[in-house]
Each structure stands twice: as structure tokens, then as C-alpha cells.
Amino acid sequence: MSKNEISLDPENWEKFRKLGHKAIDDMVDHLKDLPNQPAWQEMPEKIKNSFNSSIPLKGESEEDAYQEFVEKILPYPSGNSHPRFSGWVQGNGTPLGMLSDMLASGMNPHMAGFNQAPKLVEEQALKWMAEMMGMPDDTSGLFASGGTMANIMGLAVARHAKADFDVRTEGLQEIEEKLVIYCSSQTHSWAKRACEFLGFGNKWLRVVAVNKKFQMNLEELQERIEADKKAGLKPICVIATAGTVNTGAIDDLNAIADICKKHDLWFHIDGAFGALVKISKVHKHLVNGLERCDSLAFDLHKWMYLPFEIACILVRDAKMHKACFDFSASYLAKAERGAIAGGLPFAERGIELTRGFKALKVWMSLKAYGLEKFSKLIEQNIEQIRYLKDLIDASVKLERVADVPLNVLCFRYIDSFLGEQELNELNEEILLQLQEKGIALPSSTIIDGKFAIRVANVNHRAKFSDFELLAESVERLGDEILQAI
Ligand SMILES: Cc1ncc(COP(=O)(O)O)c(C=O)c1O
């Protein structure tokens, strides 16, 4: 027996408890004070450089490591928790989500699906997800790290379901009848990467043009499906988007469902953020047809505001979902009783074996706030964007560059004396100054060759006044930059 056995538990549990209380106090202060903080700030060089040290061989102490976190890391977040963040499509996170993640890490269950309470929590939360999206009770699902992963898994099930051969055994190396997938020019970049990763090859992803509302052009979709069939290819799946990343456009889901039915194609929806409008009584009509999908991917770390990482894939045909990913291994054999009774259902619905207890934050948040609160927040975000739209439409110095179907708004500063190239440069400078001065954090995109300041509102902390400040600041910065030339 060794007297020098060691572990990573604290040497002094009471000291550790104090550290834990202090960490919670500091995080609560941090979150409470966010509105008074800059939306973003550059890190001092000295602190940046301190991240280049070599690996510590001897530890300091838990308290010292925590103190470094407080001094060097906590003051320099990437900005998405802030009330005036609206860049890309990134949620804020929530205080309760933070606590749930701590509890999940504290319990640290292995979420392949071992037989205990955490498994029931994930099963329950997945049922709620299907209910939320209007899908049948026996829908299968899995929580994933993000929209990209959730979408990839949906496309993997599509491949398994629609290839006329055993794709798991044969692979795609030698097939003659190429499998073809359809999306629109506004589909998020995950689709191209997924086609590469799943072995389709990105040249078999047909990128269909969009109409003036940035929705998939359905005539072109049909023509391309027909042409591919005539050419001896095998169309297998259409990817529709509910809430495109650039402008928030929603494809005509019912019409795409009909086309898929007609041609026996898998109907996958990327609803990364837009699918969540399904929970709003006021706006759910915008995603009519969503419930007709074969598979649906969406993020809870976007428009359900939960801390990263959490997304969900739902698959209508539970048997097909399992058939795509199931496996057997002697060291993971299912038992009739005990810790592995019922097998490892979550490992057999995706490609990860070891998974964390992400489901806890979903379960706790829905228990604590109820679906109605999330629905009201989504409605609030849409109202805020419509308010910003009115401010922009009323200004002679600002111009929208696309419709505003949902919660995304693209706009720019204008001046009739400037050409398109100069306007692009000016608006890029305005955006960078907004960020660097810590005023607000929108991002950008290019629409019809125009550089646009892009606001994607999935922010539960945002106030109407934050959007007034944004519009005023873009006008003021545009004026200042022009005057300085
Ligand atoms: C429409 C859409 N699909 C997919 C994704 C990718 O999701 P994630 O970043 O969670 O992987 C995004 C991200 O913004 C998105 O807007």
C-alpha cells in the first residue's frame, strides 16, 4: 500500500468551496455588469504575450490559476454575451445555463446513454424538442455540439436512407450512379463541407439560385432534379433552409416537401436559428411545412440563447436514424440489467461515443422558464429588428440592402457622391470602428456586391435603445470618416 497516492481532488475541500463561491460571485458580477462594459476591447500586448509560455511542469495552486483567469481572460471575452452584440449568429448564453454546465461537469456522466438519470434527462429533452417542432412523438433525435454537426448527421442519415445499396459497407468509392444533393446559393457553408466529409464530393452538391427574397428558386430546383435524373444520376436529398445566415430568408418549405415527395428525395432542413420561430404563436406561420421534414437540424446555442455548445438533430424515421449509426463492440455490449441496460442509444444516433451532459441545460432551462418565455424572447428580438428597420428607413444616411423576413438586417451608410467601391470601403471602416471602439458588435456580409453591416438578433439581453445607439453610431461614424478624408 502506497502512502503517496495522489488525486486531483482538492487537498483542502473547504478552501476549494470558498474558491467555488468566489468564482460564482465573480461571474454573477461579470454578467450583471455587462451593459456597462464595452461590447469588445482589444487586449493589451503584454497580456496577449503571456499566453506564449511553455507548459507548466509544477503547478501553482487552484487559487493562483483562478486569479490569472480573472485578470487575463475574463476581461477579454469575444463579445457575444454583450447586450450590443449582433454579429454572425451567436447566442449570449444564460446564467442558468452556466450553472447547468457546472452541474453537468460536476456529475460528469458519460452520455453514450448509460442507464441512469442523465439518460432520462436527454431522452425527455429530445422529446420536448420534437414536440416544439411539431414532429411526431416517436421522432428520434440527438443533441450535438453545433449546427454544423447536427446538419452533417442529418445528411448522413439521408445518404444511408436513399442510396440503393449498403452505403455503410460499400462506401462511395466505386459507385457509378452518382448521388446528388440540392441546396440554394444562400445555404450555409456547412453543406459544402458536409458533402466533402461524407464522401459525396462537393461537385455533386447542386447550388440552386435564389429569388429576390433569397429563397431557393423552385423552378430551377425541379429542372435540375429532372436533368440529373435524365443524365443517369441519383438525386437523393434537398437541403432547405429556415433562416439563411445572410438575410434570414426562409425557403418555401411546403413546396420543397412536395418536390421531395414527388421525386422520392430526403427532405432535410437546416433550421439553425430560424426553426425556433416555430415556438412563437405569432410567427410560426413563417416556417409552415417545417414539420414535414425527414430531418431537421437546429441550434439551442443560437435562438434559444443557451451557452455553447448545444444543437439538435431530429429524424422522423427513428429506425433509419439508428440503422445509419449503430454498431457493436464486445466491450460495449448491452446488458439486461445494471449500468449498461438498454445499450448505448445516444452513441447509436451519431458519430460520437463519449458525449457530455449538454442535455441538462436544456432540461433545466425549460423547467425554469417554460417554453412561453423563449417564445416571447424570440418575438421581442423580431420586434427589435423591425424597430431598427424603421429607424434605417427613416434615415437619409442609411439604406437597407435586403428584405427583413426574420431577425437579420443588412444595411449600410450611403452618400450620393460615393461610388460602390468607396461605399464598400467606408462601410467596412464603420464596422471596424464600431467594434474597436466597443460601441456594438454587428458583423458584415456582401449582398449583390454591396458591403453590408449585418445585424442578426438572437440576443436576450438586447434593448430597443441598443438599436437606437447602433443606427445613430453608424450615421455619426460615417459622417466623421467622410469629414476626415
Ligand atoms: C443557417 C446556419 N446553418 C448552420 C450554421 C452552423 O451552425 P454552428 O455554427 O452551430 O455549427 C449556422 C451558423 O451561423 C447558420 O446560421
The ligand as an ORCA input file, in Angstrom:
! r2SCAN-3c Opt
* xyz 0 1
  C     -28.170     28.820    -41.202
  C     -26.988     28.250    -40.466
  N     -26.690     26.954    -40.602
  C     -25.664     26.387    -39.962
  C     -24.854     27.128    -39.129
  C     -23.701     26.466    -38.436
  O     -24.008     26.307    -37.066
  P     -22.858     26.131    -35.976
  O     -22.059     27.399    -36.024
  O     -23.606     25.958    -34.691
  O     -22.046     24.942    -36.356
  C     -25.115     28.491    -38.964
  C     -24.258     29.324    -38.117
  O     -24.420     30.521    -38.007
  C     -26.221     29.064    -39.628
  O     -26.542     30.364    -39.495
*
